[in-house]
């Protein structure tokens, strides 16, 4: 275990922090071509309808309109917008434009015009004759409903995922280890409860944006706010019938993704418009479209039964889940499985565990990938019921977790059974400092003095709640990242990676890994990422994979470069490579030496000239989970039930923090996003299925005023399979706030809130019921 | 219509449509540091300074800045660079989409209230949404910046 790091695990400014603060125009819409056609999308006013006919004749005649796309003139090829690897674990249930519209806001037509005003005016002239159908707006009534949301032909799954569209089922899954019913029967204490989570919005500040142009080779060049440029290229080509060599996808700087930019939002339209008109085209989602026409977190109902002995040993967990994927099945199965696979292994001492249920279609806005990806929903339910179990056992909730939770060198049978839509892979926890995280967090919160509740004023009380969490680090055997390093004259390195920086800082983290491995400084590393023409392949930014998977690729490439440099220097020094020492600046063999500056410059201009470059890849065989213990303190008004966060303590084991400041940013940003889901981000539909919470005024994400003191620490941990000991840290931060808040509310008032978000009104109603 | 104003220290004359908002005018003119986040005056990403006061450019008609002084982050480059060092140190660097607006807000805050309390910083910045950082790191960075710490 190497620990004397010079760059990694040191305070290192972000490579792009200064330029971004100074306002460089490097985001997707900043780079849209001058004079690009503006693409606006005509959207369905109905939650469910069949388009009998569309008449665009008048709209097409409107001066300034270049092109109108409808179901009648675009390829009729089913695909999934999910933005996953191939073959996708999501159903191919989407057409570019379709005969059916399945939620208020679904795409009916796309109008490309010289400016926005013209496009919007022309859109009004499109005549659509709808046959309005009965929508399914309650996900608990979707299964085998007489309204079938996907009655059309030509849709299919890529491998069995339980896809039964005629029953409104996008995916289904069942697993069992041991015999849960028997173990529950044998248990001395059994608790059961059901929890509902909402369709949280990603609400990244940069809207979904894309633009397309033809280059001088007449190749289609798409700029997109995407998390998955390579998947995007593959899906565009496959769906539009283009060879891969005719398309280039570029991801410029992205203003936040959180999973919301893993999929497609407008890229098919700008591509088609550009191919048909030979003009550049761009599409920028309005904020209402970002909320109501992209996709959300999967709302879920999670029912749990947990059985334990009086000594606190948990015997069995049964987890039944129903998930609402909305109109389309993006990530339907995989998000669903993560509810089990990234939560239940926390309690690995059980003799039996069961997980299963269905993912159903409804006429809601589609659901898709979102940071946490099922783990936050599962964590809310499981970490709430663990507190219920603690109460039933008259046991300290922290002690109950300490007895039953995962420890280093342990495993869970779930890892082998449940993977990413398929079977999983066995793994032993080589690094798991969860016991330390729990112990340290308890101290930092001063839990023993604060638990469960203290009166602090006339009608003010403060209570605390806790939860533990885990996530993964990439998808083993599927995710691949790669990295090319090219030596420049002057001894600097040009690093190109497919890894996708969406604001989480991967360009910085990868640069640090390269700098550390090559014993150089950050100013000698230049990074360029995510351009399908210029950078090597990477699956993209999802599944907490970048630091671990792409970081390992960068590490491999840097090690290869080092080896290569030593061989080159050995030739110059007329020595054996084994006798050459390299400190990052100078190569020495005996009394002879050559500097990297001289070697690199010589290789381009003088001696034995050739380009020194290496490419290496990485794909994992395990997905080492990061772990976290979280403790929240909240102040409640006993008259109004209004509350605020006082303090939120987390201690995280993510292995080595490659960039401690950025790691802290990931954890704290995750916590406050999770706290928004827990506390204020209510999702409201009207009775006709129109999303009403579709602006920052109607959908309340946390502001600076709602944030209490965040105490963020990391455990001293080293993951042997990670680059310089690192695991992931991008998602885990979001997982705990719903359960922590729910448990704190219980500790304050003795009521458990079963629906997110936890509002003062819900506490009030629960109090009424309690009395 | 032709609108004349001072943009980042230079007098400009820009042809705009009646009813055009300053955000669109600036972006069309090539000032890409000003961002559109919400089209509803509720995220703060389009903040510019008009006569040194923060204004949401998405909801200010360009015609209204006739004869006024408009500043974007391009006119406070050194200050933005110094603020970014504080952001980096505190872990407040993330997507950066809203950072130019933050820099302008901090510049204006410094002029109005050079020694704000924590609560005053929060009150001043409350209209600038951030979905990435969880805010605390930004608050610490702003405090360090205003405290003159490097």
Interface residues (C-beta under 8 A of the other chain):
Chain A: X11 X13 X14 X16 X17 X18 X20 X21 X22 X23 X24 X25 X27 X29 X30 X202 X203 X204 X205 X206 X207 X253 X254 X255 X256 X258 X284 X286 X287 X502 X503 X504 X505 X508 X660 X661 X662 X663 X664 X665 X668 X669 X670 X671 X672 X673 X695 X696 X697 X701 X702 X703 X704 X705 X707 X709 X710
Chain B: X30 X32 X33 X34 X35 X36 X37 X38 X39 X40 X42 X43 X45 X72 X73 X74 X77 X80 X81 X83 X84 X85 X87 X88 X89 X90 X91 X92 X93 X94 X95 X96 X97 X98 X99 X100 X102 X103 X122 X123 X125 X126 X127 X128 X129 X130 X131 X132 X133 X134 X135 X136 X137 X138 X139
